[in-house]
Amino acid sequence: MTQRKDAATSSVRPGLPYVEQSGFEILGDEERAIQQAMHKFAREVMRPAGIAIDRLSAEEAIAPGSPYWEFMATAASSGIEFDATSDDVPPRELARIQAIVVEEFGWGDAGLAVSLAAAAFPNMMAKRAGNQELVELTAGKIGAWVASQPDRGSDGTMLYPAERHALAPQGNKGNLTAKISGGDIVINGQSSAWVSNGPVAQVAILSIVADYGEGFFDGEGHPHGIEVIVPLDLPGVSHGKPLEKLGKRALPQGELYFDDVRVPVRYAVSLGEDYWHGHASTWSTAGVAMGQLMTGLARGAFEYALEYVHERRQGGALLAEHQMVQSRLGAMARKVEMMRAVARRAAEYTALSPAKHPYYTGGSKVTCTDLAFEVADEALQLFGGYGLTREYPMEKLFRDARAARIEDGENHLLNMKFGYLNTLLYQGGRVGA
Ligand SMILES: Cc1cc2nc3c(=O)[nH]c(=O)nc-3n(C[C@H](O)[C@H](O)[C@H](O)COP(=O)(O)OP(=O)(O)OC[C@H]3O[C@@H](n4cnc5c(N)ncnc54)[C@H](O)[C@@H]3O)c2cc1C
C-alpha cells in the first residue's frame, strides 16, 4: 500500500541520457580526446574556411593566398591528416578511430574533407602496396585519384563482364589509357572534370585501362587495367581549369591531361592479373570514407535545425514545442544514428575482411549519402524560407549533400551493384542457410 502511494506521488523522473559529441554512444577516453581535438579543428578551421571558399568562383578559390590554401597550410602545420594508418593500433580500433575522425571532418566541411582525403589517397595506396619508394614519393604532397573520364563514368565501376548491356560487344576503355612496354608505362589522354583536387594536385593515383602488348581487352571483351602513381610535375602533364559546380565548392575539381607521360613499371601499385583486386580495394577505401564524412554533414545539418527550432516561434510556441516538429526531429536523429552505424560497420568490415568488396561499401555509401541528403533537405525545410537564403547555412549543406549522391559512384548504379553482388553471393538463395 505504502509502496503504491510512493510510486504514484513520486516526482523523480528518469534523467536525460548520456550522450557524446556524436550522440548516443560510449567512446573510450582516447577516442573522446581524438574526437574533441578533431571537432575543434572542424569548428574553428574547416567550417569557416568551407563557407568562405563556397562563395568564391572556382578560379578565386584556388588563387594564391585564398582561404583554400590557408586551410591546407593550417591542416599541414596542425598535423591534421586523413590517413589513420598505424602499425601500433589494431585494425578494428583503427577503423573506429578513422570513422570518428572523418565524421568530424565531414561535420566541418564535406568538400574540404574530400580534398584532405584525396590529398592523402596516393600515399595511402602506396602504403597498402608496401612500396616504400612510392610512399616517399607521395608523402606530404597533395594527391588525387583519377578514375573517371569524359566517356567513362559509371562504366569505370564495372568489375565483371556480365554487367555490360547485352548489346555491348566489349567494355569501355575511356579517354585515358596506358601502354606498358620495355619497363615503362606510357600514359595518354584525359580524366573527367570531376577529379577531386585535379587543379591543385601534385601526385595522382590513376586507375585506368591498359594494354600490356595484346590490346586493351581480354577474351570476354573486358578491359585490362593498371593502378599507377604519377608525379604531376612530369613532362606531358597539364591541369584543366577548376570546375564551377553546385555543391562541395570548397573541393577543387578539374581535368588532368596526359600527353605521352612515361613512368617506370615499378610505379604501378596493381597491374596485370592483380589490377581488378587493386582497383576494388582502392575503391572500397574511398566508399567507406564517403559514408563517414556524410554522417558528419548530416549531424551538422541536424544540429543547426535543433538550434533553430529553439529560437523560432510559430503557432504561439517555439517550433521545438510542437509535436509535429519533434516527430520530424526524431526522424532526422534516427537517420543520423543509422548512417553512423552503417558507416562504422563498413569501415570495420573493410579493415578486417580477408576479401572486402566495393559493391558492399558502395551499398553503404548509398545508404549514408541518400540519408544525408534527406536530413539536409528536412533541416532546410525546418528553417522555412530562411533555409533557402545564404544568410543561413542550410542551402550550402543541401548543395554539398546533393553532390555526394553522384560522387564516388552514382547512387542508382551503386544500389544496383549491391543487389548484383547479393545475387552472385547467394546464387542458390539463402533460405535455410
Ligand atoms: C563531388 C564529386 C567528386 C568526384 N571525385 C572524383 C575523383 O576524385 N576522381 C574521379 O575519377 N572521379 C570523381 N568523380 C566522378 C564520379 O565518380 C562520377 O561522376 C560518377 O562515377 C558518375 O559518372 P558520370 O558523372 O560520368 O555519370 P554517368 O556514368 O554518365 O551516369 C549518368 C546517369 O546514367 C545512369 N547510368 C550509367 N550507367 C548506367 C548503366 N549501366 N545502366 C543504367 N543506368 C546507367 C546513372 O545512374 C546516372 O544517373 C567525382 C564526382 C563528384 C560529383
The ligand as a Tripos MOL2 file, in Angstrom:
@<TRIPOS>MOLECULE
LIG
   53    58     1     0     0
SMALL
NO_CHARGES

@<TRIPOS>ATOM
      1 C1         31.8770   15.7020  -55.8030 C.3       1 LIG1
      2 C2         32.4440   14.6930  -56.7590 C.ar      1 LIG1
      3 C3         33.7520   14.2450  -56.5880 C.ar      1 LIG1
      4 C4         34.3140   13.3380  -57.5010 C.ar      1 LIG1
      5 N1         35.6230   12.9630  -57.3340 N.ar      1 LIG1
      6 C5         36.2030   12.1590  -58.2720 C.ar      1 LIG1
      7 C6         37.5880   11.8020  -58.1530 C.ar      1 LIG1
      8 O1         38.2660   12.1810  -57.1910 O.2       1 LIG1
      9 N2         38.1420   11.0340  -59.1280 N.ar      1 LIG1
     10 C7         37.4100   10.5820  -60.1990 C.ar      1 LIG1
     11 O2         37.9750    9.8890  -61.0310 O.2       1 LIG1
     12 N3         36.0970   10.8900  -60.3280 N.ar      1 LIG1
     13 C8         35.4720   11.6640  -59.3990 C.ar      1 LIG1
     14 N4         34.1290   11.9770  -59.5100 N.ar      1 LIG1
     15 C9         33.3790   11.4500  -60.6520 C.3       1 LIG1
     16 C10        32.3390   10.4000  -60.2550 C.3       1 LIG1
     17 O3         32.9830    9.2020  -59.8850 O.3       1 LIG1
     18 C11        31.3740   10.2140  -61.4360 C.3       1 LIG1
     19 O4         30.6710   11.4390  -61.5680 O.3       1 LIG1
     20 C12        30.4170    9.0800  -61.2120 C.3       1 LIG1
     21 O5         31.0940    7.8520  -61.1990 O.3       1 LIG1
     22 C13        29.3100    9.0350  -62.2810 C.3       1 LIG1
     23 O6         29.8560    9.1340  -63.5630 O.3       1 LIG1
     24 P1         29.2490   10.2030  -64.5910 P.3       1 LIG1
     25 O7         29.1820   11.5080  -63.9020 O.co2     1 LIG1
     26 O8         30.0360   10.1190  -65.8560 O.co2     1 LIG1
     27 O9         27.7490    9.7400  -64.8630 O.3       1 LIG1
     28 P2         27.2660    8.5960  -65.8760 P.3       1 LIG1
     29 O10        28.0040    7.3470  -65.6500 O.co2     1 LIG1
     30 O11        27.2250    9.1380  -67.2570 O.co2     1 LIG1
     31 O12        25.7730    8.3990  -65.3840 O.3       1 LIG1
     32 C14        24.6930    9.2470  -65.8140 C.3       1 LIG1
     33 C15        23.3590    8.5550  -65.4460 C.3       1 LIG1
     34 O13        23.2510    7.3420  -66.1970 O.3       1 LIG1
     35 C16        22.9540    6.2570  -65.3450 C.3       1 LIG1
     36 N5         23.7160    5.0640  -65.8200 N.ar      1 LIG1
     37 C17        25.0640    4.9950  -66.0510 C.ar      1 LIG1
     38 N6         25.4070    3.7550  -66.4110 N.ar      1 LIG1
     39 C18        24.2800    3.0050  -66.4010 C.ar      1 LIG1
     40 C19        24.0040    1.6240  -66.6600 C.ar      1 LIG1
     41 N7         24.9660    0.7630  -66.9840 N.pl3     1 LIG1
     42 N8         22.7260    1.2070  -66.5320 N.ar      1 LIG1
     43 C20        21.7390    2.0700  -66.1940 C.ar      1 LIG1
     44 N9         21.9430    3.3790  -65.9180 N.ar      1 LIG1
     45 C21        23.2000    3.8450  -66.0380 C.ar      1 LIG1
     46 C22        23.4260    6.6720  -63.9500 C.3       1 LIG1
     47 O14        22.6260    6.0430  -62.9680 O.3       1 LIG1
     48 C23        23.2750    8.1880  -63.9560 C.3       1 LIG1
     49 O15        22.0320    8.5740  -63.4500 O.3       1 LIG1
     50 C24        33.5380   12.8630  -58.5900 C.ar      1 LIG1
     51 C25        32.2220   13.3060  -58.7650 C.ar      1 LIG1
     52 C26        31.6710   14.2100  -57.8700 C.ar      1 LIG1
     53 C27        30.2540   14.6620  -58.0880 C.3       1 LIG1
@<TRIPOS>BOND
     1     1     2 1
     2     2     3 ar
     3     2    52 ar
     4     3     4 ar
     5     4     5 ar
     6     4    50 ar
     7     5     6 ar
     8     6     7 ar
     9     6    13 1
    10     7     8 2
    11     7     9 ar
    12     9    10 ar
    13    10    11 2
    14    10    12 ar
    15    12    13 ar
    16    13    14 ar
    17    14    15 1
    18    14    50 ar
    19    15    16 1
    20    16    17 1
    21    16    18 1
    22    18    19 1
    23    18    20 1
    24    20    21 1
    25    20    22 1
    26    22    23 1
    27    23    24 1
    28    24    25 2
    29    24    26 1
    30    24    27 1
    31    27    28 1
    32    28    29 2
    33    28    30 1
    34    28    31 1
    35    31    32 1
    36    32    33 1
    37    33    34 1
    38    33    48 1
    39    34    35 1
    40    35    36 1
    41    35    46 1
    42    36    37 ar
    43    36    45 ar
    44    37    38 ar
    45    38    39 ar
    46    39    40 ar
    47    39    45 ar
    48    40    41 1
    49    40    42 ar
    50    42    43 ar
    51    43    44 ar
    52    44    45 ar
    53    46    47 1
    54    46    48 1
    55    48    49 1
    56    50    51 ar
    57    51    52 ar
    58    52    53 1
@<TRIPOS>SUBSTRUCTURE
     1 LIG1         1 GROUP 0 **** ****
